[in-house]
Amino acid sequence: MIRVLFCCNILLFNLIFHTSFGASTGRKKAFEAEKAELSGGALKVADENASGGYLASLDKQGHGLEFVNLPEASKLAIRYASVNVGTISVAVNYNKAVKVNIHSSGTVTGSFLYAIINIAIPKGAKLGISFDTLDVALTIDQIIVGKGDLGLPPDIWNLTPLPVTTGPYSADWNELSRIYTVPEWWREAKFGAWAHWDPQSKPEQGDWYARGMYMQGHRQYEFHLKNFGHPSEYGYKDICHNWVIDRWNPAELMDLVVEMGARYFMAMGVHHDNFDCWNSAYQPWNSVNVGPKQDIVGTWEKVARQRGLRFGIGFHNSPPRVWGQFMTVRYTSDKTGPMKGVPYDALQTIKDGKGKWWEGLDPVDLYGSVHDKKNPLHSPFANQFMWRVDDAITKYHPDVIYFDEAAGDTLMDLGVKMGLGFLAPPLVANFYNKSLKWNQGKMDVVINLKCVGGRYNSFKNNPELIPIVERALVKSSEGIIESEIMAYPFQTETSIADWHYQTGQKYMDAKKAVELLMQNVSRNGAMLLNITQHGRGDLDSEVIQICKDIGAWLKINGEAVYGSRPFEVYGENSVCYTRNNGNVYATLLDWQGGPVTLKALRVGGATLGKVLKVEMLGSNLPIRFIQDEKGLTITPDGLAEAQPGIFDQSACIAMPGALDYT
């Protein structure tokens, strides 16, 4: 769609601009660069592909051009060509110049891009474009000024900072923590399912494929070379294009999620690969335009809500992860061998796509322009990241959004300073305020951010913020369960196999999944479990059965999980405690059927009085018990029968018992 619109605009401009210096269409007006006043030695250059047959060349510092007597406008588009990455300077009526980001179109003639900015232009104003200090060379075809939509695709490299939606939540950790309350549905849910699925799933070679395929010597690079070709010729954009999802049955998969007992579902919005899995307004490399030609997030959202599940979207495209880690390895080449020095496809430009399947798409929008790892939060990608998140939450109204990123700003990973830092508070405030509009004023959403205290603490320079941030959101961690009962709810993410499908992968069994769930719930947490899909969208029969076994266990023992709260201690040895509806639940994670003494349930405990009754959930087996100063010793009268509906009966070793007490 973008390619057609882009070409149509070029045709329209050619028809108009060949006959007029200032051609107007509705609320926009175009001005030819070669008819502006050139200064500092700037030259007029012939180009048969230019709208007026000529370009203005600004190839040395001091070169500039000036347009005069412009109409009142609030938006400016500059049609340019360049082989550089950097900025140019734009000033209205000789006021302080603003810097406009540009990148390579592949040549200085014949191949054009648009740089679009919001800028106030009074009626009759002068507008200057110059090659100033630290700027880069380019040629300019023409400018378009107007109000509102100029009829062009959005320039995602010159977006303004995202304004925070108005509302009671301000972009300040202290203020956020003062009024935010975790919604009741989250406290009740405890268990979520995740579809960590995107084009990186296609090769079925595990997680981070979009990075490893560009690292000579990496196993994913070697696989790519053998099965797809050299990454200078067949890159990640081609993986996206050829991602086929013909075995994806979202309704069937969501039925399995429900059967597994999950109460919320998380869709992959965008991973570190920078490919959006929805109809994205600010990323043309998305699943509607490229590859499957389907709105994956929108489809997940529909089928999840039809089944009464809460819906979430995961965003992994934070500036440190993408701009700092994934993009930079793509600007290299092989260091040895026959392709030594041949640039990988990330250095291709929009010009290189002419006549190919990706004609009209700019590789820079997927791969970024050439840059180093420095200052990812201050990159032009940072504003784009914020707008893309806002676009998704506006379209799909998620109940929870997750970020694979630190809430703070001091964590180092692969040589990149990680964390959302100053971006996190406005990100949180915008989501909270916007959600109030679709939830009729009720705070009913959750946001997950990582590294709030703990092993990978991202608030080392300001530790006083840790308890404040813990109140402002639901902190999360990947595979690390909290070591104690937490004052505020948290989430742990884990995967039933590799995060992205790996051929020959081994699966976590149902018993282990239940153990991890109970270890989280007993500490005031929830667990988000990734169910790893094939690249084409289906699941292995083994993982389907594991999900069903988890669900069968929860169907019997769910009262120890859903809506529960921690007991005075989270557990002991291989026992997890929870409480719910006036009962205490002891889940024995490795019970072999004999007598068990629960030391925490001794006579004289802090909150537990006299135990009146002990029973095993899902069983009529009589339980004898003795409560004394050593604990509560329970002895079943016989062997527990197999729990119905569970194929792998090892999951039944995790057996909750309910205790009624005074």
HUDA-V414746 format. One record per run of one state. SS is the DSSP state (helix for helix, strand for strand, loop for the rest). FROM is the first residue (numbers start at 1). LEN is the number of residues. If there is no record, write none. Layout:
BEGIN
SS,FROM,LEN
SS,FROM,LEN
END
This chain:
BEGIN
loop,1,1
helix,2,16
loop,18,4
strand,22,4
loop,26,2
strand,28,5
helix,33,3
loop,36,1
strand,37,3
loop,40,3
strand,43,4
loop,47,7
strand,54,5
loop,59,5
strand,64,7
loop,71,2
strand,73,10
loop,83,3
strand,86,7
loop,93,5
strand,98,5
loop,103,4
strand,107,1
loop,108,5
strand,113,9
loop,122,3
strand,125,6
loop,131,7
strand,138,9
loop,147,26
helix,173,7
loop,180,4
helix,184,6
loop,190,1
strand,191,5
loop,196,3
helix,199,3
loop,202,3
strand,205,1
loop,206,3
helix,209,4
loop,213,6
helix,219,9
loop,228,8
helix,236,6
loop,242,8
helix,250,11
loop,261,3
strand,264,7
loop,271,5
strand,276,1
loop,277,9
strand,286,1
loop,287,9
helix,296,11
loop,307,3
strand,310,6
loop,316,3
helix,319,8
loop,327,1
helix,328,4
loop,332,1
strand,333,2
loop,335,5
strand,340,1
loop,341,2
strand,343,1
loop,344,1
helix,345,3
loop,348,2
helix,350,4
loop,354,9
helix,363,5
loop,368,8
helix,376,3
loop,379,1
helix,380,17
loop,397,3
strand,400,7
loop,407,4
strand,411,3
loop,414,2
strand,416,3
loop,419,3
helix,422,17
loop,439,7
strand,446,5
loop,451,12
helix,463,10
loop,473,1
strand,474,5
loop,479,11
strand,490,6
loop,496,6
strand,502,1
loop,503,7
helix,510,12
loop,522,3
strand,525,6
loop,531,10
helix,541,20
loop,561,4
strand,565,8
loop,573,2
strand,575,6
loop,581,2
strand,583,6
loop,589,7
strand,596,3
helix,599,3
loop,602,9
strand,611,6
loop,617,6
strand,623,6
loop,629,2
strand,631,6
loop,637,12
helix,649,5
loop,654,1
strand,655,7
loop,662,1
END
